[in-house]
Amino acid sequence: MKTIAELEEFMTVPTEALMNDLKQLDGDILILGIGGKMGPTLAKMTKRAIDKAGLDKKVIGVSRFSSGNLRDELEAYGIETIAADLLNEDDLQALPNVKNIIYMAGNKFGTVGNEHFTWAMNAYLPGRLAEKFSDSKIVAFSTGNVYPLTDVVRNNSSEDKPVNPIGEYAQSCLGRERVLTYFSHKNKTPMLIFRLNYAIDLRYGVLLEIAKQVYESKPIDLTMGNVNVIWQGDANEYAIRSLLHTDHPPRILNVTGPETLSVRWLAKEFSKRFNKEAIFINEEDSKALLNNAANAHKLFGYPKVSVEQMIDMTAAWLSNDGATHNKPTHFQEREGAF
């Protein structure tokens, strides 16, 4: 793959399982926060699956659409769009009452120094949305950052592990979960909280960051020595199909790949592909931010795109000067400061 069009074509191919699940789903799908890193490809995959299955459903995307041509791009694809500021009450109340909600809006980067906005987006807004869409099914994106750092050998960050978020971003994400849970209890709204760790798109993500450090002969800090990742196309499919697994009180679902990956090993794999030596600093800590997604794999199967495929595609993309977003994950962060 050498172009964004080729990348998105590959990333949004719908599976038979996705189409079969959408056949069982009643109503249209509203994606809140479609303008983020994952929203456009999630919407395109949903639309492709609906069209290929011959279903009569709308996909509607909501974002500020304050810059760029994303709105035109989505509408050309057959996705309806609504420009709205979700923190504006008039804009929020004007949204259509759709039966299925995928809630992706939130704030992470720039939290330090702007904590009030992060808390408004991540903990106040969810309550307003839950009241507005009390009769809908809601899949709400969250993060594995709500877990504490965990022992790499045990990796016991499954859904029943007690949460203990580090830093204000992660704390506000737990706030989102708690507020949504309150309204699910109050209104019997079926929800699923989607705790995602590190989706991989060739334009951004943990693998791209490690690859760039190897390619540019920059030292790689091994303190956060292990990570979990999942191909963004697989994560998107899981999110759409999660609409059939909502419940009240909300179901919690961890989402990532099945492997606990060594950062050192990943760097050495890129080193082979680039024929460059990987440079390391510091040693691996015994604890890392990890996510055990065994329940998601039981529900939806293992990811279709393997780690080796992601490494190969990332290396080729970087070698061919593929377009990238300037949106680092800060996966090395251990103090929760984003």
C-alpha positions as CSV (number, residue, x, y, z in Angstrom):
1,M,0.0,0.0,0.0
2,K,1.4,3.4,-1.0
3,T,-1.6,5.7,-0.9
4,I,-4.2,6.7,1.7
5,A,-6.9,5.5,-0.6
6,E,-5.3,2.0,-0.7
7,L,-4.8,2.0,3.0
8,E,-8.4,3.0,3.8
9,E,-9.7,0.5,1.2
10,F,-7.9,-2.3,3.0
11,M,-8.9,-1.0,6.5
12,T,-12.6,-0.8,5.8
13,V,-13.3,-4.1,4.1
14,P,-16.4,-5.5,5.8
15,T,-16.4,-9.2,7.0
16,E,-19.3,-11.6,6.7
17,A,-19.6,-11.6,10.5
18,L,-20.0,-7.8,10.5
19,M,-22.7,-7.9,7.8
20,N,-24.6,-10.6,9.6
21,D,-24.5,-8.7,12.9
22,L,-25.8,-5.5,11.1
23,K,-28.7,-7.5,9.7
24,Q,-29.7,-8.2,13.3
25,L,-29.4,-4.6,14.4
26,D,-32.5,-2.5,14.3
27,G,-32.2,1.2,13.3
28,D,-29.6,3.7,12.0
29,I,-26.2,4.3,13.5
30,L,-25.0,7.7,14.8
31,I,-21.3,8.2,15.3
32,L,-20.5,11.0,17.8
33,G,-16.9,12.3,17.3
34,I,-16.5,11.0,13.8
35,G,-13.7,13.5,13.2
36,G,-11.1,11.7,15.4
37,K,-8.4,9.3,14.3
38,M,-10.6,6.2,14.1
39,G,-14.0,7.8,13.2
40,P,-13.8,8.2,9.5
41,T,-12.6,4.6,8.8
42,L,-15.2,3.2,11.3
43,A,-17.9,5.0,9.4
44,K,-16.7,3.9,6.0
45,M,-16.5,0.3,7.2
46,T,-20.1,0.5,8.5
47,K,-21.4,2.0,5.3
48,R,-19.6,-0.6,3.1
49,A,-21.1,-3.4,5.2
50,I,-24.6,-1.9,5.0
51,D,-24.4,-1.5,1.3
52,K,-22.9,-4.9,0.6
53,A,-25.5,-6.6,2.8
54,G,-28.3,-4.6,1.0
55,L,-29.6,-3.1,4.2
56,D,-31.7,0.0,4.6
57,K,-29.8,1.9,7.3
58,K,-28.2,5.3,7.6
59,V,-24.8,6.1,8.9
60,I,-24.7,9.6,10.4
61,G,-21.5,11.3,11.6
62,V,-21.3,14.2,14.1
63,S,-18.2,16.4,14.5
64,R,-17.4,20.1,14.6
65,F,-16.0,19.8,11.1
66,S,-14.2,23.0,11.7
67,S,-11.3,22.5,9.2
68,G,-10.3,20.3,6.3
69,N,-12.4,18.4,3.8
70,L,-13.5,15.5,5.9
71,R,-17.2,16.4,5.8
72,D,-17.2,16.5,2.0
73,E,-15.3,13.2,1.9
74,L,-17.8,11.4,4.2
75,E,-20.8,12.7,2.3
76,A,-19.3,11.6,-1.0
77,Y,-19.1,8.2,0.6
78,G,-22.8,8.2,1.4
79,I,-22.4,9.0,5.1
80,E,-24.7,11.8,6.4
81,T,-23.0,14.5,8.5
82,I,-24.0,16.9,11.1
83,A,-21.8,19.8,12.2
84,A,-22.2,20.2,16.0
85,D,-20.4,21.2,19.1
86,L,-21.5,18.5,21.6
87,L,-20.8,20.8,24.6
88,N,-23.3,23.3,23.1
89,E,-26.7,22.3,24.5
90,D,-28.7,23.6,21.5
91,D,-26.5,21.6,19.2
92,L,-26.8,18.5,21.3
93,Q,-30.6,18.6,21.6
94,A,-30.9,19.1,17.9
95,L,-29.3,15.8,17.1
96,P,-31.7,13.1,15.8
97,N,-32.8,10.4,18.2
98,V,-31.1,7.4,16.5
99,K,-31.4,3.9,18.0
100,N,-27.7,3.1,17.8
101,I,-24.9,5.3,19.1
102,I,-21.1,4.9,18.8
103,Y,-19.7,7.5,21.2
104,M,-16.1,8.4,20.3
105,A,-15.8,12.0,21.3
106,G,-13.3,12.9,24.1
107,N,-10.1,14.7,24.9
108,K,-6.7,13.3,25.7
109,F,-3.7,15.3,24.4
110,G,-3.3,18.8,25.8
111,T,-4.9,17.8,29.1
112,V,-2.0,19.3,31.1
113,G,-2.8,23.0,31.6
114,N,-6.3,22.5,30.2
115,E,-7.7,20.0,32.7
116,H,-11.1,21.7,32.9
117,F,-11.8,21.1,29.2
118,T,-10.8,17.4,29.4
119,W,-13.1,16.8,32.4
120,A,-15.9,18.6,30.6
121,M,-15.5,16.5,27.5
122,N,-14.8,13.2,29.2
123,A,-17.0,13.3,32.4
124,Y,-19.6,16.0,32.1
125,L,-20.6,15.5,28.4
126,P,-21.3,11.8,28.8
127,G,-24.1,12.6,31.2
128,R,-25.7,15.0,28.8
129,L,-25.5,12.5,26.0
130,A,-26.8,9.7,28.2
131,E,-29.9,11.8,29.0
132,K,-30.4,12.7,25.3
133,F,-30.1,9.1,24.1
134,S,-31.6,7.3,27.0
135,D,-33.7,5.1,24.6
136,S,-30.7,4.1,22.4
137,K,-28.0,1.5,22.5
138,I,-24.7,3.1,23.2
139,V,-21.2,1.8,22.6
140,A,-18.9,4.3,24.4
141,F,-15.1,4.3,23.7
142,S,-12.9,4.3,26.8
143,T,-9.3,3.3,27.4
144,G,-7.1,0.8,29.1
145,N,-5.5,3.7,30.9
146,V,-8.2,3.3,33.6
147,Y,-6.1,0.3,34.8
148,P,-2.9,0.7,36.9
149,L,0.4,-0.4,35.5
150,T,0.4,-4.2,35.8
151,D,3.0,-6.9,36.1
152,V,4.1,-7.9,32.6
153,V,4.4,-11.6,33.4
154,R,0.8,-11.8,34.8
155,N,-0.9,-9.2,32.5
156,N,-4.0,-9.6,34.7
157,S,-5.8,-6.4,33.4
158,S,-9.0,-8.2,32.5
159,E,-12.4,-6.5,33.0
160,D,-12.7,-7.7,36.6
161,K,-9.4,-6.1,37.6
162,P,-9.9,-3.1,39.9
163,V,-9.3,0.2,38.1
164,N,-6.8,2.7,39.5
165,P,-6.1,5.4,36.8
166,I,-2.9,7.4,36.8
167,G,-3.2,11.1,35.9
168,E,-6.1,13.4,35.1
169,Y,-6.8,12.1,31.6
170,A,-7.2,8.5,32.8
171,Q,-9.2,9.7,35.9
172,S,-11.5,11.7,33.6
173,C,-12.0,8.6,31.5
174,L,-13.1,6.6,34.5
175,G,-15.4,9.6,35.3
176,R,-16.9,9.0,31.8
177,E,-17.5,5.4,32.6
178,R,-19.0,6.1,36.1
179,V,-21.4,8.8,34.8
180,L,-22.5,6.6,31.9
181,T,-23.1,3.7,34.3
182,Y,-25.2,5.9,36.5
183,F,-27.5,6.8,33.7
184,S,-27.6,3.3,32.5
185,H,-28.9,2.3,35.9
186,K,-31.3,5.2,36.0
187,N,-32.8,4.9,32.5
188,K,-32.1,1.2,31.8
189,T,-30.1,2.3,28.8
190,P,-28.1,-0.6,27.3
191,M,-24.5,0.3,27.0
192,L,-21.1,-1.2,26.3
193,I,-17.9,0.5,27.5
194,F,-15.1,-0.2,25.0
195,R,-11.7,-0.1,26.8
196,L,-9.3,0.2,23.8
197,N,-5.5,0.0,23.9
198,Y,-3.5,1.3,20.9
199,A,-5.2,0.9,17.6
200,I,-2.7,0.8,14.7
201,D,-3.1,2.8,11.5
202,L,0.0,3.2,9.3
203,R,-0.4,7.0,9.7
204,Y,0.0,6.9,13.5
205,G,0.3,4.6,16.4
206,V,2.8,2.7,18.6
207,L,4.4,0.7,15.7
208,L,4.9,3.8,13.6
209,E,6.6,5.6,16.5
210,I,9.0,2.7,17.2
211,A,9.6,2.3,13.5
212,K,10.5,6.0,13.1
213,Q,12.9,5.9,16.0
214,V,14.7,3.0,14.4
215,Y,14.6,4.5,10.9
216,E,16.0,7.8,12.2
217,S,18.6,6.2,14.5
218,K,17.0,7.7,17.6
219,P,17.2,6.0,21.0
220,I,14.2,4.0,22.2
221,D,13.4,4.3,25.9
222,L,12.6,0.7,27.1
223,T,11.2,1.7,30.5
224,M,7.7,1.0,29.2
225,G,8.9,-2.2,27.8
226,N,5.7,-3.9,26.7
227,V,2.6,-2.9,24.9
228,N,-0.6,-4.3,23.4
229,V,-1.8,-3.2,19.9
230,I,-4.6,-4.0,17.5
231,W,-5.1,-3.2,13.8
232,Q,-7.5,-0.2,13.6
233,G,-9.7,-2.1,11.1
234,D,-10.2,-4.9,13.6
235,A,-10.9,-2.5,16.4
236,N,-13.5,-0.7,14.3
237,E,-15.2,-4.0,13.5
238,Y,-15.3,-4.9,17.2
239,A,-16.9,-1.5,18.0
240,I,-19.6,-1.8,15.4
241,R,-20.5,-5.4,16.4
242,S,-20.5,-4.4,20.0
243,L,-23.9,-2.7,19.4
244,L,-25.4,-6.2,19.7
245,H,-23.7,-6.8,23.1
246,T,-24.9,-3.7,25.1
247,D,-26.5,-4.2,28.5
248,H,-27.7,-2.4,31.6
249,P,-25.7,-1.9,33.7
250,P,-23.1,-1.4,31.0
251,R,-21.0,-4.3,29.8
252,I,-17.2,-3.6,30.1
253,L,-15.1,-4.9,27.2
254,N,-11.3,-4.7,26.9
255,V,-10.1,-4.4,23.3
256,T,-6.6,-5.0,21.9
257,G,-4.6,-7.7,20.3
258,P,-3.9,-11.1,22.0
259,E,-0.1,-10.6,22.4
260,T,1.9,-8.8,25.1
261,L,4.6,-7.3,22.8
262,S,8.1,-6.5,23.8
263,V,9.2,-3.0,22.6
264,R,12.7,-4.3,22.3
265,W,11.5,-7.1,20.0
266,L,9.4,-4.7,17.9
267,A,12.4,-2.4,17.4
268,K,14.6,-5.3,16.4
269,E,12.0,-6.4,13.9
270,F,12.0,-2.9,12.3
271,S,15.8,-3.0,12.5
272,K,15.8,-6.1,10.2
273,R,13.5,-4.4,7.7
274,F,15.4,-1.2,7.6
275,N,18.9,-2.7,7.9
276,K,19.6,-0.2,10.7
277,E,20.7,-0.8,14.2
278,A,18.1,-0.1,17.0
279,I,19.5,2.1,19.8
280,F,18.1,1.5,23.3
281,I,18.2,3.4,26.5
282,N,17.2,2.3,30.0
283,E,15.9,-1.2,30.9
284,E,12.4,-2.7,30.9
285,D,10.4,-2.1,34.0
286,S,8.6,-5.1,35.4
287,K,5.2,-3.2,35.1
288,A,3.5,-1.7,32.0
289,L,0.1,-0.4,30.8
290,L,-1.5,-3.6,29.5
291,N,-4.9,-4.8,28.6
292,N,-6.2,-8.4,28.5
293,A,-8.8,-8.7,25.7
294,A,-9.6,-12.4,25.9
295,N,-13.4,-11.7,26.3
296,A,-13.4,-9.6,23.1
297,H,-11.6,-12.4,21.2
298,K,-14.2,-14.9,22.4
299,L,-17.0,-12.6,21.2
300,F,-15.5,-11.5,17.8
301,G,-12.6,-13.9,17.0
302,Y,-9.0,-13.1,16.9
303,P,-7.9,-9.9,14.9
304,K,-7.7,-10.5,11.1
305,V,-4.5,-8.6,10.8
306,S,-1.5,-10.1,12.6
307,V,1.4,-8.3,14.3
308,E,3.8,-9.4,11.6
309,Q,1.5,-8.0,8.9
310,M,1.3,-4.7,10.8
311,I,5.1,-4.5,11.2
312,D,5.6,-5.3,7.5
313,M,3.0,-2.7,6.4
314,T,4.4,0.0,8.7
315,A,7.9,-0.5,7.6
316,A,6.9,-0.4,3.9
317,W,4.7,2.7,4.5
318,L,7.6,4.6,6.3
319,S,10.2,3.5,3.6
320,N,7.9,4.9,0.9
321,D,7.3,8.2,2.6
322,G,3.6,7.5,3.3
323,A,1.6,10.3,4.9
324,T,1.6,10.4,8.7
325,H,-0.4,12.3,11.3
326,N,1.6,14.3,13.9
327,K,-0.3,12.6,16.7
328,P,2.0,10.6,19.0
329,T,0.4,8.2,21.4
330,H,2.9,8.9,24.2
331,F,2.7,5.2,25.0
332,Q,5.9,5.5,27.1
333,E,4.1,7.9,29.6
334,R,4.1,6.3,33.1
335,E,2.8,9.3,35.1
336,G,-0.4,9.9,33.1
337,A,0.5,13.4,31.9
338,F,-0.8,14.0,28.4
